[in-house]
Amino acid sequence: MPRVPKKSPPAGREDAVPGAPAPAAAASRARELREELARQERLYYVDNRPEISDAQFDQLMRELVALEERYPDLAVPDSPARRVGGRPADGFDTVEHATPMLSLENAYDWEEAEAWLARARRILGGDPPAYVAELKIDGLSIALRYENGRLVRGATRGDGVRGEDVTENVRTIRSIPLRIPETGTVEVRGEVFYTKKAFERVNAERESEGEALFANPRNAAAGTMRLLDSRITARRRLEAWLYGIAAAPSIPDSQTGILDRLRELGFRVNPHSRQCASFEEVRAFLEEWRTRRLELDFETDGAVVKVNDRGLQGRLGSTAKSPRWALAYKYPAEEKRTVVRDITVQVGRTGALTPVAHLDPVLLAGTTVKRATLHNYEDLSRKDVRVGDTVIVEKGGDVIPKVVRVLLEERPGDAVPYVLPARCPVCGDPVVRDAEEVATRCVNPACPAVVREALRHFCSRRAMDIEGLGEKLVDQLVTAGLLTDVASIYGLRAEDLAALERWGEKSAGNLMAQIETSKGNDLSRLIFALGIRHVGEKAARILARRFRTLDGLAAATAEELQRAEEVGPNTAAAVVTWFAHARHRELLERLRGYGINFESREEAPPPDGALLGRTVVVTGALEGISREEAEARLESAGARVAGSVSKKTDYLVAGEAAGSKLEKARSLGVPVVTWAEMLVIMGETPDAAA
C-alpha cells in the first residue's frame, strides 16, 4: 500500500483555545501530513505516477486544513494547504498567469455538495438563481493567451500562479485556433485531453516500443504536453475544450455567456453542459450522467457545477485554494469484488517482467475485466496479492483495470505469497534486478518474448519504418520460425512469405520492397531501432552525428559517449553494455552482411562551422522554412539547438507569433534574429537558401 499516514484526531480538540499554541501531538501530525502531501503532489504533478486516489489525497488535505485552521501557528508558508497545486516540471520556461488558476473544491457525495451550497447561501443570503453544470474532462488544465487575435502562449496550470510554457506543443492541437477574431489581450482557460481511441492508440504504441503505459488519459495528456519534441505531440492527436475567460477587452456576465463567446471566437467547448434553474436540476444532471458517461468517447470522472452569474461569483469570492462559486462533483470509481485465479508474468521488449493477475470475469465500467496489471514485483509485494484472494478491482481513471486491495478477512488458508521467478518464464535464463530500478529483467537477447517485442519495435514507423511488418505479421512469422531476431528480417524470401496463409505473390513482393528500402535508412534510425535502453530518437540522432558510423559508436568508451550533448552516465553505460554483448556483436555482423547502412547520412558540422559550440533556440513560424528544416540547418552549422531560452543561449531565431521565448530572450539580453539574419550569420544568403 502507498505510504499514507493514518488519520488521528487533532490533539486537544475539546479544550483548545483559539490562538493558543498547538499541542505537540497536533504539531507532529501536521508535519507528517505536510511531508506526505508534498510527496504525493510531486508524484501526481511532476512525476505523473500517482500512488493514491483523489479521494484519499483530499482526505489528507482536509485533515491538514482543519488542523491549520484550529491552530494557526501550524500554518507555515510552504504548507500544501496554502498552495493551489504542484510545482512546474523542469525543462520548460516558467510563466505567470494573468489571474491565478485555482483548483476546485471536490464533493464525493450529495451531502458534501449540499454543504457547499449552504455556504454559498449564507454569503448570498439565499439561493443563486441559476447554475451551470458541465461534465468534467479528465485531462490537463491549460491557459491560452492571445495578443491582437494571435496565439502567443500556452501554459499549464503549474502551481496556479506560474505554469510551464508549452506553447510549441499547444500549437500542434488542431482544435485550438492560432487566430481568433478579437483585439487586445485575451486569456482563456480549458482542458487538454485524449479521446478514448487516441489514448488507446498512444498506449498501444508505447507498449510496442517497450515503454511504460500511461495509467489514465489525464497522465497521458500531462506527459504529452511536457514533451520537449513538439513533433511527437503533434502525432498524438490531443483535443482541447475551453470553459473560461480570464482576461479580455470585455467578458460576458454569466458562465453561459462565456461559453457562447468562446464558441464565437472559434474554440471548442464541452457539448455536455446545462443551465439549471435549481440545485435539484443540478442533481438530476449528475444522476443522468452517472452511467451515461460510460458511452462517451472521452473520460470524465464527474461534473463541474458553477454559479452562473459572474456578479454573484464575485460576491462569493475565493479561498487561497479554490473559488467558492464552483464545485467539482466526483463520481466514485466503480469497484467490484472478484477472485484472483492465477498470477502470471509478461516479458516486454526490454526484458522487464510484469506480473498480471488473472481474475474471475467481472463487469466493470461497461466492460468485462479478466486481467489486471500488478505493475511490478514491488507493487505486488506491497499489496500482497495471492492466488485465491478475493480482491477489489477498479479502473484507474475508469480505463485500466487495477487491483485496489485484498480482502484479507476472506483469504483462504492455503494462499501463499507470490514469489517472482528466479528465471525468465519464457526462455528460462536467470533474471536480474538493478539496485537502482524497480523492474526485474530477463537479459537474454534471444528470449522469444524479447525477440517478438524487439521485432515490433525495429519495424515501427519511428525506427526502420517497415510498414508491412505489423504486429500480427510479426507474430505469424515468429510462429512459423521465419523470424528469430531483427537480422532475420533481411533473410526473408518472397516465396517463403507467399506460401503463408492469407499471403500471395503480390503482397509478399510489396513487403520485400519495403524491407529493401529500409536498408538505406540513416544510422540514427538504426541506432534507435536496436532498442538500446535509454536511447530514444533524440539520443540516437545525437549519437549518429557524433560518432558518424555504427563501428565508431560501438568502440566508444563511456567517457567518450558522455562528451556527446545530453548523453548522461546511464545512457552511456547502457550503450557500452549493449555493444559488449557477444550476441549483439554477432547480430550486427549479420546486419552488415545484408547491406544495412551503418553510416550517418546527415552532414557532419564542419570543424570551423559558423555556429560551432553555439546554443540556438527557434521560436515562432519562420518564413519559407519549417521548424524541423531550420533546426537541421542550424545543427549542420555546428549549433546545439535547445528547447528553451536561458543565459547560455547565444541566439534566438524568432518568427511570427514568437511568444514568451522572445520576451525572455529580451529580458536576458540574448540576441534575437530573424531566419534571414541567421542565414547571414551562417555565411549563406536568403536567396541561396530558398
PyMOL commands that set and color helices and strands:
alter all, ss='L'
color gray80, all
select helices_A, chain A and resi 24-46+54-70+72-74+80-82+110-124+167-170+196-208+217-225+230-235+255-264+279-295+310-316+377-383+408-410+448-459+471-479+486-491+494-498+505-518+523-529+537-547+550-554+558-562+569-580+582-593+627-636+660-668+675-681+686-689
alter helices_A, ss='H'
color red, helices_A
select strands_A, chain A and resi 94-96+105-107+131-137+140-147+150-156+162-164+185-193+239-247+273-276+300-307+326-330+335-347+353-364+367-373+390-396+400-406+431-433+440-442+615-619+640-642+651-654+672-673
alter strands_A, ss='S'
color yellow, strands_A
deselect
rebuild
show_as cartoon
